């Protein structure tokens, strides 16, 4: 079978261009395989019928420019007129802009959240004399180029100090297909931000909060974040004193629409980023898109100094540790909502005993502890999850964190006719953490990526056998036969607990040819590009099925096992 005759449902081709390419250097394209095979080639025929093997043109690119303009009225209401210095005129703010790829359409999540390697695309600042910038200086706009047919979320973030008064512009963006030519600057002029009636006011207004903390707010910040992707969606206001009244947190996600500013928003009250205050971050989710207009950060018990050591079956074990609160103590009561706290620390060798010791300050509460073996740990040490209860009175000498042992995973790779497949690369790619300790309760703020096991790789022997030492957790086990064999990759999901695992043989099936010749929109071959084929199921993460490199004619060979 080949690419033109095989089913292409759910298959996505990702093409990473080299940095010295003539067309779109350094860019990564993503397109469904079905779309690529039915696209129109430069001579007007269907691409898959134009040449043998099938060839296909990459999508076009479009230059896009953006400016962030604020009106005099908005400057006055935001209280930064003196800094902008352009009374009576619109002002172009200096900004940082990124375009986050979405998949498959404008209402979809970030492509990276699905496991597709489509990183945010930055834009670059360019000076202009069209509109004055702050202080009457040159205006700044940002420019980049994007793939036609791809959907993006634009995040246009004002630079400090303007980010304290003006929120990021957050908007869907889809290139219009005008091609790789300069287009006029898309300058959105802001005269009013998103409004709400749900913070105790009688009429539509920018969300405004009275925030207080008895122990002081110097260096603390307040902002709104997106409850789904956790991006900051408002200006970030630095607080001070014990009371910060009338804190305006503007958003700009729904310009001109009758949509509440607090849609999918959470209020964040965060301690100083320099770590000078050891306290949880307060996160308030709206109830029915309503947040309290007055919020007093509660009185918290003093943080506790926690000391301990990390050990393994072989003795001392250097490690990097993450302490993540699953609940914190507020007013003598443990709460699992509204507060989040994490701390990271590495062990140090005690000069007298040689033990791997740690010391960390933690607010009282209950914690998930993730210990990752670092340089010097015994080879059999595994990423380990533990639980810790920090009482209100300290200091606390914590129980030793005992690193679990890695477990052996053994298997064999064979061809469909039972011949062994030697020199195949075996990769164990983590997909889920080990089971949480029974003392740890679920928390909406747990950071799952921190507790993932480590990636491990090996190769098969002459008899097709392999053995891996793995941390507890769940993996996608992938066997990649050696280049030139034309054998496809095969995959299997495996779970590692506290026992060794021996797998049934991984059988390499008859492959499907997915080779193509890639050209740019001007029919020039795409040379030395890394091409990867992904399968995206209706639920779950994208799975890489194969990878190849294009030659001087834009041709690549790829033989895969279709899901």
DOMARVO-530461 format. One record per residue (C-alpha): x, y, z; residue in one letter. Coordinates in pm, whole numbers, padded with zeros to 5 digits. Example, Ala and Ser with C-alpha at 12.3 -4.5 7.8 and 13.67 -1.06 7.14 Angstrom:
2
+--------+--------+--------+----+
|     c1 |     c2 |     c3 | aa |
+--------+--------+--------+----+
|  01230 | -00450 |  00780 |  a |
|  01367 | -00106 |  00714 |  s |
+--------+--------+--------+----+
END
This chain:
563
+--------+--------+--------+----+
|     c1 |     c2 |     c3 | aa |
+--------+--------+--------+----+
|  00000 |  00000 |  00000 |  x |
|  00104 |  00363 | -00037 |  x |
|  00002 |  00702 |  00097 |  x |
| -00249 |  00775 | -00179 |  x |
| -00437 |  00445 | -00136 |  x |
| -00417 |  00406 |  00243 |  x |
| -00676 |  00551 |  00477 |  x |
| -00561 |  00896 |  00590 |  x |
| -00826 |  00953 |  00858 |  x |
| -00672 |  01104 |  01170 |  x |
| -00321 |  01121 |  01019 |  x |
| -00122 |  01445 |  01043 |  x |
|  00204 |  01521 |  00866 |  x |
|  00440 |  01752 |  01057 |  x |
|  00726 |  01902 |  00854 |  x |
|  01011 |  02081 |  01036 |  x |
|  01204 |  02300 |  00792 |  x |
|  01579 |  02346 |  00838 |  x |
|  01696 |  02688 |  00952 |  x |
|  01877 |  02747 |  00622 |  x |
|  01582 |  02655 |  00399 |  x |
|  01493 |  02894 |  00116 |  x |
|  01125 |  02860 |  00201 |  x |
|  00999 |  02925 |  00558 |  x |
|  01333 |  02860 |  00732 |  x |
|  01295 |  02714 |  01078 |  x |
|  00915 |  02687 |  01054 |  x |
|  00714 |  02374 |  01134 |  x |
|  00414 |  02295 |  00914 |  x |
|  00127 |  02068 |  01013 |  x |
| -00143 |  01946 |  00776 |  x |
| -00373 |  01646 |  00764 |  x |
| -00242 |  01388 |  00522 |  x |
| -00572 |  01379 |  00335 |  x |
| -00557 |  01755 |  00277 |  x |
| -00197 |  01732 |  00159 |  x |
| -00272 |  01455 | -00090 |  x |
| -00571 |  01638 | -00240 |  x |
| -00406 |  01981 | -00256 |  x |
| -00349 |  02149 | -00589 |  x |
|  00003 |  02141 | -00730 |  x |
|  00152 |  02445 | -00911 |  x |
|  00055 |  02304 | -01252 |  x |
| -00309 |  02277 | -01145 |  x |
| -00345 |  01900 | -01108 |  x |
| -00416 |  01713 | -00787 |  x |
| -00082 |  01673 | -00612 |  x |
| -00104 |  01298 | -00556 |  x |
| -00159 |  01244 | -00932 |  x |
|  00121 |  01474 | -01052 |  x |
|  00418 |  01253 | -00987 |  x |
|  00527 |  00908 | -00879 |  x |
|  00582 |  00865 | -00592 |  x |
|  00312 |  01104 | -00481 |  x |
|  00419 |  01464 | -00435 |  x |
|  00254 |  01742 | -00245 |  x |
|  00308 |  02117 | -00198 |  x |
|  00340 |  02257 |  00152 |  x |
|  00087 |  02524 |  00254 |  x |
|  00160 |  02885 |  00179 |  x |
|  00282 |  03138 |  00433 |  x |
|  00155 |  03486 |  00511 |  x |
|  00333 |  03782 |  00668 |  x |
|  00129 |  03928 |  00953 |  x |
|  00185 |  04248 |  01150 |  x |
|  00024 |  04367 |  01471 |  x |
|  00013 |  04684 |  01680 |  x |
| -00146 |  04758 |  02019 |  x |
| -00301 |  05107 |  02019 |  x |
| -00473 |  05276 |  02312 |  x |
| -00693 |  05584 |  02293 |  x |
| -00644 |  05896 |  02509 |  x |
| -00960 |  05813 |  02708 |  x |
| -00830 |  05469 |  02789 |  x |
| -00491 |  05610 |  02883 |  x |
| -00661 |  05839 |  03131 |  x |
| -00878 |  05567 |  03284 |  x |
| -00578 |  05334 |  03317 |  x |
| -00387 |  05603 |  03505 |  x |
| -00067 |  05592 |  03302 |  x |
| -00096 |  05913 |  03102 |  x |
|  00227 |  06050 |  03245 |  x |
|  00416 |  05742 |  03129 |  x |
|  00266 |  05745 |  02779 |  x |
|  00307 |  06118 |  02731 |  x |
|  00081 |  06154 |  02427 |  x |
| -00212 |  06362 |  02543 |  x |
| -00491 |  06365 |  02286 |  x |
| -00333 |  06099 |  02063 |  x |
| -00348 |  05726 |  02025 |  x |
| -00035 |  05553 |  02155 |  x |
|  00129 |  05237 |  02024 |  x |
|  00251 |  05028 |  02318 |  x |
|  00568 |  04816 |  02296 |  x |
|  00457 |  04453 |  02306 |  x |
|  00565 |  04089 |  02287 |  x |
|  00343 |  03880 |  02061 |  x |
|  00316 |  03505 |  02008 |  x |
|  00086 |  03295 |  01791 |  x |
| -00011 |  02966 |  01955 |  x |
| -00115 |  02697 |  01700 |  x |
| -00458 |  02542 |  01761 |  x |
| -00570 |  02202 |  01633 |  x |
| -00781 |  02122 |  01443 |  x |
| -00981 |  02447 |  01430 |  x |
| -01016 |  02790 |  01591 |  x |
| -01225 |  02656 |  01881 |  x |
| -00978 |  02377 |  01960 |  x |
| -00711 |  02352 |  02232 |  x |
| -00344 |  02429 |  02183 |  x |
| -00181 |  02179 |  01948 |  x |
|  00093 |  02117 |  02204 |  x |
| -00167 |  02000 |  02458 |  x |
| -00253 |  01718 |  02214 |  x |
|  00110 |  01611 |  02181 |  x |
|  00175 |  01775 |  01843 |  x |
|  00519 |  01945 |  01822 |  x |
|  00389 |  02289 |  01721 |  x |
|  00555 |  02546 |  01944 |  x |
|  00428 |  02905 |  01982 |  x |
|  00557 |  03131 |  01705 |  x |
|  00712 |  03456 |  01826 |  x |
|  00679 |  03786 |  01642 |  x |
|  00964 |  04036 |  01609 |  x |
|  00951 |  04404 |  01699 |  x |
|  00981 |  04663 |  01421 |  x |
|  00990 |  05040 |  01467 |  x |
|  00755 |  05269 |  01276 |  x |
|  00675 |  05639 |  01258 |  x |
|  00304 |  05585 |  01183 |  x |
|  00176 |  05637 |  01538 |  x |
|  00370 |  05774 |  01838 |  x |
|  00491 |  05535 |  02101 |  x |
|  00521 |  05618 |  02472 |  x |
|  00676 |  05957 |  02532 |  x |
|  00632 |  06051 |  02166 |  x |
|  00892 |  05796 |  02061 |  x |
|  00868 |  05558 |  01766 |  x |
|  00576 |  05320 |  01758 |  x |
|  00649 |  04952 |  01786 |  x |
|  00466 |  04682 |  01597 |  x |
|  00543 |  04312 |  01570 |  x |
|  00567 |  04096 |  01261 |  x |
|  00608 |  03730 |  01171 |  x |
|  00484 |  03484 |  00909 |  x |
|  00235 |  03202 |  00960 |  x |
|  00108 |  02892 |  00780 |  x |
| -00203 |  02935 |  00568 |  x |
| -00486 |  02713 |  00680 |  x |
| -00364 |  02692 |  01039 |  x |
| -00559 |  02847 |  01326 |  x |
| -00383 |  03039 |  01602 |  x |
| -00445 |  03217 |  01927 |  x |
| -00274 |  03555 |  01932 |  x |
| -00134 |  03670 |  02267 |  x |
| -00019 |  04031 |  02233 |  x |
|  00137 |  04124 |  02569 |  x |
|  00237 |  04485 |  02655 |  x |
|  00588 |  04524 |  02794 |  x |
|  00647 |  04638 |  03153 |  x |
|  00561 |  04881 |  03302 |  x |
|  00257 |  04903 |  03072 |  x |
|  00160 |  04543 |  03155 |  x |
|  00058 |  04668 |  03500 |  x |
| -00223 |  04875 |  03343 |  x |
| -00299 |  04709 |  03009 |  x |
| -00395 |  04341 |  02960 |  x |
| -00272 |  04118 |  02680 |  x |
| -00477 |  04117 |  02363 |  x |
| -00601 |  03758 |  02326 |  x |
| -00776 |  03677 |  02002 |  x |
| -00822 |  03399 |  01746 |  x |
| -00625 |  03449 |  01428 |  x |
| -00634 |  03268 |  01094 |  x |
| -00421 |  03374 |  00795 |  x |
| -00633 |  03485 |  00501 |  x |
| -00423 |  03314 |  00236 |  x |
| -00291 |  03631 |  00073 |  x |
|  00055 |  03480 |  00040 |  x |
|  00406 |  03572 |  00159 |  x |
|  00377 |  03946 |  00104 |  x |
|  00366 |  04231 |  00351 |  x |
|  00016 |  04333 |  00451 |  x |
| -00099 |  04645 |  00634 |  x |
| -00048 |  04650 |  01009 |  x |
| -00351 |  04511 |  01191 |  x |
| -00371 |  04776 |  01460 |  x |
| -00650 |  04714 |  01708 |  x |
| -00737 |  05041 |  01882 |  x |
| -00853 |  04989 |  02237 |  x |
| -01095 |  05242 |  02380 |  x |
| -01262 |  05003 |  02625 |  x |
| -01179 |  04665 |  02772 |  x |
| -01407 |  04368 |  02846 |  x |
| -01666 |  04454 |  03109 |  x |
| -01846 |  04269 |  03386 |  x |
| -02138 |  04333 |  03620 |  x |
| -02035 |  04049 |  03849 |  x |
| -01799 |  04204 |  04106 |  x |
| -02048 |  04390 |  04318 |  x |
| -02108 |  04684 |  04083 |  x |
| -02440 |  04811 |  03958 |  x |
| -02339 |  04851 |  03596 |  x |
| -02089 |  04719 |  03341 |  x |
| -01732 |  04795 |  03445 |  x |
| -01380 |  04660 |  03436 |  x |
| -01348 |  04392 |  03709 |  x |
| -01241 |  04576 |  04024 |  x |
| -01138 |  04422 |  04357 |  x |
| -01058 |  04539 |  04710 |  x |
| -00775 |  04312 |  04824 |  x |
| -00630 |  04303 |  05176 |  x |
| -00390 |  04094 |  05386 |  x |
| -00329 |  04158 |  05755 |  x |
|  00040 |  04065 |  05727 |  x |
|  00091 |  04302 |  05432 |  x |
|  00082 |  04289 |  05054 |  x |
|  00415 |  04451 |  04960 |  x |
|  00545 |  04274 |  04649 |  x |
|  00233 |  04061 |  04607 |  x |
|  00053 |  04064 |  04272 |  x |
| -00304 |  04019 |  04152 |  x |
| -00420 |  03915 |  03808 |  x |
| -00679 |  03708 |  03622 |  x |
| -00588 |  03382 |  03452 |  x |
| -00763 |  03147 |  03209 |  x |
| -00900 |  02851 |  03404 |  x |
| -00828 |  02613 |  03114 |  x |
| -00477 |  02689 |  02993 |  x |
| -00364 |  02895 |  03299 |  x |
| -00243 |  03184 |  03080 |  x |
| -00251 |  03531 |  03234 |  x |
| -00540 |  03720 |  03072 |  x |
| -00529 |  04055 |  03254 |  x |
| -00284 |  04323 |  03353 |  x |
| -00067 |  04225 |  03651 |  x |
| -00103 |  04470 |  03941 |  x |
|  00161 |  04494 |  04215 |  x |
| -00003 |  04535 |  04555 |  x |
|  00120 |  04718 |  04865 |  x |
|  00033 |  04796 |  05225 |  x |
| -00227 |  04590 |  05407 |  x |
| -00511 |  04705 |  05179 |  x |
| -00512 |  04758 |  04802 |  x |
| -00851 |  04906 |  04710 |  x |
| -00997 |  04938 |  04361 |  x |
| -00758 |  04698 |  04189 |  x |
| -00866 |  04702 |  03822 |  x |
| -00792 |  04380 |  03634 |  x |
| -00881 |  04444 |  03271 |  x |
| -00917 |  04177 |  03004 |  x |
| -00924 |  04199 |  02627 |  x |
| -01052 |  03868 |  02492 |  x |
| -01401 |  03957 |  02369 |  x |
| -01381 |  04299 |  02199 |  x |
| -01723 |  04423 |  02090 |  x |
| -01902 |  04113 |  02215 |  x |
| -02156 |  04098 |  02496 |  x |
| -01948 |  03844 |  02683 |  x |
| -01865 |  03876 |  03051 |  x |
| -01501 |  03957 |  03123 |  x |
| -01496 |  03687 |  03390 |  x |
| -01590 |  03406 |  03150 |  x |
| -01354 |  03118 |  03236 |  x |
| -01146 |  03355 |  03451 |  x |
| -00988 |  03299 |  03793 |  x |
| -00857 |  03564 |  04034 |  x |
| -00498 |  03500 |  04142 |  x |
| -00340 |  03665 |  04449 |  x |
|  00026 |  03562 |  04449 |  x |
|  00313 |  03617 |  04696 |  x |
|  00633 |  03791 |  04580 |  x |
|  00811 |  03599 |  04305 |  x |
|  01149 |  03638 |  04480 |  x |
|  01044 |  03390 |  04749 |  x |
|  01074 |  03644 |  05031 |  x |
|  00729 |  03539 |  05159 |  x |
|  00656 |  03167 |  05203 |  x |
|  00280 |  03153 |  05154 |  x |
|  00032 |  02980 |  04923 |  x |
| -00106 |  03148 |  04612 |  x |
| -00478 |  03210 |  04641 |  x |
| -00684 |  03117 |  04334 |  x |
| -01053 |  03205 |  04330 |  x |
| -01280 |  03054 |  04068 |  x |
| -01599 |  03247 |  03988 |  x |
| -01936 |  03106 |  04078 |  x |
| -02165 |  03169 |  03784 |  x |
| -01906 |  03407 |  03637 |  x |
| -01910 |  03608 |  03958 |  x |
| -01607 |  03687 |  04175 |  x |
| -01618 |  03864 |  04512 |  x |
| -01550 |  04236 |  04490 |  x |
| -01380 |  04222 |  04831 |  x |
| -01122 |  03956 |  04904 |  x |
| -00922 |  03931 |  05227 |  x |
| -00630 |  03689 |  05211 |  x |
| -00675 |  03475 |  05522 |  x |
| -00440 |  03466 |  05817 |  x |
| -00206 |  03173 |  05765 |  x |
|  00008 |  02991 |  06022 |  x |
|  00382 |  03054 |  06003 |  x |
|  00574 |  02839 |  05757 |  x |
|  00757 |  02540 |  05901 |  x |
|  01119 |  02446 |  05839 |  x |
|  01120 |  02084 |  05724 |  x |
|  01443 |  01882 |  05720 |  x |
|  01505 |  01527 |  05611 |  x |
|  01711 |  01294 |  05397 |  x |
|  01675 |  01087 |  05080 |  x |
|  01785 |  00724 |  05091 |  x |
|  01780 |  00417 |  04870 |  x |
|  01843 |  00049 |  04924 |  x |
|  02210 |  00123 |  04856 |  x |
|  02235 |  00402 |  05112 |  x |
|  02247 |  00777 |  05049 |  x |
|  02078 |  00906 |  04732 |  x |
|  02113 |  01261 |  04595 |  x |
|  01783 |  01383 |  04454 |  x |
|  01581 |  01683 |  04338 |  x |
|  01257 |  01720 |  04531 |  x |
|  00924 |  01885 |  04457 |  x |
|  00680 |  01957 |  04739 |  x |
|  00331 |  02030 |  04607 |  x |
|  00047 |  02108 |  04845 |  x |
| -00265 |  01897 |  04809 |  x |
| -00427 |  02099 |  05085 |  x |
| -00314 |  02377 |  05319 |  x |
| -00407 |  02470 |  05675 |  x |
| -00631 |  02779 |  05693 |  x |
| -00775 |  02880 |  06031 |  x |
| -00695 |  02535 |  06169 |  x |
| -00890 |  02365 |  05890 |  x |
| -00736 |  02180 |  05594 |  x |
| -00871 |  02307 |  05264 |  x |
| -00822 |  02146 |  04923 |  x |
| -00947 |  02442 |  04720 |  x |
| -00847 |  02802 |  04648 |  x |
| -00479 |  02764 |  04743 |  x |
| -00173 |  02625 |  04568 |  x |
|  00189 |  02605 |  04678 |  x |
|  00499 |  02436 |  04539 |  x |
|  00861 |  02433 |  04651 |  x |
|  01168 |  02279 |  04492 |  x |
|  01493 |  02187 |  04662 |  x |
|  01793 |  01963 |  04599 |  x |
|  01971 |  01750 |  04856 |  x |
|  02316 |  01842 |  04982 |  x |
|  02577 |  01603 |  05119 |  x |
|  02623 |  01627 |  05493 |  x |
|  03002 |  01677 |  05537 |  x |
|  03008 |  01467 |  05855 |  x |
|  02775 |  01174 |  05781 |  x |
|  02774 |  01177 |  05399 |  x |
|  02395 |  01158 |  05398 |  x |
|  02182 |  01335 |  05131 |  x |
|  01997 |  01598 |  05334 |  x |
|  01739 |  01863 |  05245 |  x |
|  01583 |  02164 |  05416 |  x |
|  01278 |  02354 |  05294 |  x |
|  01018 |  02595 |  05431 |  x |
|  00656 |  02488 |  05381 |  x |
|  00319 |  02628 |  05490 |  x |
|  00140 |  02375 |  05716 |  x |
| -00071 |  02127 |  05521 |  x |
| -00046 |  01804 |  05326 |  x |
|  00198 |  01752 |  05039 |  x |
|  00280 |  01528 |  04749 |  x |
|  00657 |  01480 |  04742 |  x |
|  00824 |  01391 |  04411 |  x |
|  01185 |  01275 |  04444 |  x |
|  01386 |  01251 |  04120 |  x |
|  01728 |  01084 |  04148 |  x |
|  02009 |  01320 |  04052 |  x |
|  02377 |  01271 |  03973 |  x |
|  02538 |  01037 |  04225 |  x |
|  02224 |  00836 |  04306 |  x |
|  02251 |  00457 |  04271 |  x |
|  02158 |  00346 |  03917 |  x |
|  01865 |  00141 |  04050 |  x |
|  01699 |  00447 |  04213 |  x |
|  01363 |  00546 |  04064 |  x |
|  01144 |  00855 |  04056 |  x |
|  00939 |  00816 |  04371 |  x |
|  00616 |  00968 |  04505 |  x |
|  00560 |  01012 |  04877 |  x |
|  00328 |  01204 |  05105 |  x |
|  00410 |  01442 |  05389 |  x |
|  00198 |  01609 |  05654 |  x |
|  00337 |  01938 |  05786 |  x |
|  00182 |  02031 |  06123 |  x |
|  00122 |  02387 |  06239 |  x |
|  00406 |  02386 |  06490 |  x |
|  00762 |  02335 |  06374 |  x |
|  01035 |  02269 |  06295 |  x |
|  00971 |  01922 |  06150 |  x |
|  01218 |  01638 |  06108 |  x |
|  01048 |  01455 |  05821 |  x |
|  01064 |  01079 |  05769 |  x |
|  01334 |  00978 |  05522 |  x |
|  01222 |  00978 |  05160 |  x |
|  01308 |  00626 |  05042 |  x |
|  01360 |  00600 |  04668 |  x |
|  01191 |  00302 |  04510 |  x |
|  01387 |  00069 |  04285 |  x |
|  01354 |  00065 |  03909 |  x |
|  01187 | -00244 |  03761 |  x |
|  01301 | -00448 |  03464 |  x |
|  01089 | -00454 |  03151 |  x |
|  01188 | -00732 |  02916 |  x |
|  01061 | -00806 |  02568 |  x |
|  01143 | -00905 |  02215 |  x |
|  01077 | -00757 |  01871 |  x |
|  01007 | -00994 |  01582 |  x |
|  00890 | -00961 |  01223 |  x |
|  00557 | -01097 |  01103 |  x |
|  00737 | -01417 |  00994 |  x |
|  00887 | -01453 |  01349 |  x |
|  01241 | -01349 |  01246 |  x |
|  01410 | -01141 |  01520 |  x |
|  01444 | -00767 |  01455 |  x |
|  01790 | -00664 |  01577 |  x |
|  01932 | -00314 |  01628 |  x |
|  01584 | -00167 |  01676 |  x |
|  01568 |  00136 |  01904 |  x |
|  01339 |  00079 |  02203 |  x |
|  01200 |  00391 |  02370 |  x |
|  00989 |  00409 |  02685 |  x |
|  00803 |  00742 |  02664 |  x |
|  00623 |  00837 |  02989 |  x |
|  00249 |  00900 |  02961 |  x |
|  00133 |  00897 |  03326 |  x |
|  00278 |  00914 |  03676 |  x |
|  00286 |  00627 |  03921 |  x |
| -00017 |  00583 |  04145 |  x |
| -00037 |  00851 |  04412 |  x |
|  00034 |  00749 |  04772 |  x |
| -00290 |  00662 |  04949 |  x |
| -00246 |  00955 |  05189 |  x |
| -00252 |  01207 |  04905 |  x |
| -00595 |  01335 |  04804 |  x |
| -00686 |  01463 |  04461 |  x |
| -00626 |  01834 |  04409 |  x |
| -00718 |  02053 |  04110 |  x |
| -00375 |  02214 |  04132 |  x |
| -00152 |  01903 |  04121 |  x |
|  00118 |  01940 |  03856 |  x |
|  00111 |  01607 |  03677 |  x |
|  00415 |  01658 |  03455 |  x |
|  00647 |  01691 |  03755 |  x |
|  00587 |  01331 |  03867 |  x |
|  00633 |  01164 |  03527 |  x |
|  00889 |  00882 |  03513 |  x |
|  01207 |  00927 |  03312 |  x |
|  01254 |  00850 |  02941 |  x |
|  01467 |  00537 |  02887 |  x |
|  01608 |  00397 |  02563 |  x |
|  01799 |  00091 |  02447 |  x |
|  01846 | -00128 |  02136 |  x |
|  01753 | -00487 |  02061 |  x |
|  02012 | -00760 |  02043 |  x |
|  02073 | -01008 |  01762 |  x |
|  01781 | -01219 |  01889 |  x |
|  01549 | -00916 |  01899 |  x |
|  01544 | -00905 |  02279 |  x |
|  01569 | -00596 |  02500 |  x |
|  01565 | -00501 |  02866 |  x |
|  01493 | -00164 |  03028 |  x |
|  01514 | -00047 |  03389 |  x |
|  01209 |  00179 |  03438 |  x |
|  01060 |  00402 |  03705 |  x |
|  00706 |  00319 |  03822 |  x |
|  00446 |  00473 |  03593 |  x |
|  00280 |  00425 |  03254 |  x |
|  00465 |  00438 |  02923 |  x |
|  00421 |  00426 |  02550 |  x |
|  00676 |  00160 |  02454 |  x |
|  00797 |  00223 |  02099 |  x |
|  01014 | -00004 |  01885 |  x |
|  01185 |  00176 |  01594 |  x |
|  01353 | -00069 |  01354 |  x |
|  01685 |  00044 |  01210 |  x |
|  01679 |  00286 |  00917 |  x |
|  01687 |  00108 |  00580 |  x |
|  01500 | -00200 |  00696 |  x |
|  01168 | -00053 |  00578 |  x |
|  01010 | -00203 |  00887 |  x |
|  00748 |  00021 |  01055 |  x |
|  00750 |  00141 |  01413 |  x |
|  00535 | -00055 |  01658 |  x |
|  00397 |  00066 |  01990 |  x |
|  00244 | -00071 |  02306 |  x |
|  00121 |  00079 |  02632 |  x |
|  00283 | -00066 |  02945 |  x |
|  00242 |  00000 |  03317 |  x |
|  00526 | -00045 |  03566 |  x |
|  00447 | -00093 |  03935 |  x |
|  00661 | -00277 |  04190 |  x |
|  00734 | -00592 |  03989 |  x |
|  00935 | -00685 |  03682 |  x |
|  00738 | -00720 |  03357 |  x |
|  00798 | -00956 |  03063 |  x |
|  00605 | -00872 |  02748 |  x |
|  00474 | -01091 |  02472 |  x |
|  00675 | -01035 |  02153 |  x |
|  00617 | -00706 |  01974 |  x |
|  00534 | -00808 |  01618 |  x |
|  00633 | -00579 |  01331 |  x |
|  00349 | -00598 |  01073 |  x |
|  00350 | -00555 |  00697 |  x |
|  00414 | -00182 |  00643 |  x |
|  00222 |  00084 |  00456 |  x |
|  00429 |  00320 |  00242 |  x |
|  00372 |  00684 |  00337 |  x |
|  00653 |  00833 |  00130 |  x |
|  00599 |  01159 | -00058 |  x |
|  00792 |  01423 | -00246 |  x |
|  00743 |  01759 | -00079 |  x |
|  00765 |  02085 | -00270 |  x |
|  00703 |  02446 | -00174 |  x |
|  00422 |  02651 | -00337 |  x |
|  00665 |  02746 | -00618 |  x |
|  00735 |  02377 | -00695 |  x |
|  01087 |  02381 | -00546 |  x |
|  01184 |  02065 | -00358 |  x |
|  01178 |  02082 |  00021 |  x |
|  01530 |  01969 |  00113 |  x |
|  01658 |  01824 |  00444 |  x |
|  01328 |  01869 |  00627 |  x |
|  01237 |  01639 |  00915 |  x |
|  00900 |  01477 |  00837 |  x |
|  00695 |  01306 |  01110 |  x |
|  00362 |  01129 |  01079 |  x |
|  00120 |  01143 |  01372 |  x |
| -00204 |  00965 |  01445 |  x |
| -00453 |  01167 |  01650 |  x |
| -00732 |  00955 |  01800 |  x |
| -01070 |  01105 |  01890 |  x |
| -00958 |  01110 |  02253 |  x |
| -00608 |  01112 |  02396 |  x |
| -00267 |  01226 |  02277 |  x |
| -00116 |  01222 |  01929 |  x |
|  00107 |  00921 |  01858 |  x |
|  00412 |  00948 |  01632 |  x |
|  00406 |  00667 |  01376 |  x |
|  00726 |  00739 |  01185 |  x |
|  00990 |  00994 |  01094 |  x |
|  01213 |  01056 |  00793 |  x |
|  01435 |  01317 |  00623 |  x |
|  01374 |  01459 |  00276 |  x |
|  01651 |  01430 |  00016 |  x |
|  01772 |  01679 | -00246 |  x |
|  01462 |  01611 | -00453 |  x |
|  01224 |  01666 | -00159 |  x |
|  01162 |  01290 | -00142 |  x |
|  01136 |  01090 |  00179 |  x |
|  01059 |  00728 |  00250 |  x |
|  00841 |  00624 |  00541 |  x |
|  00694 |  00283 |  00612 |  x |
|  00442 |  00275 |  00894 |  x |
|  00198 |  00050 |  01073 |  x |
| -00135 |  00228 |  01063 |  x |
| -00344 |  00228 |  01383 |  x |
+--------+--------+--------+----+
END
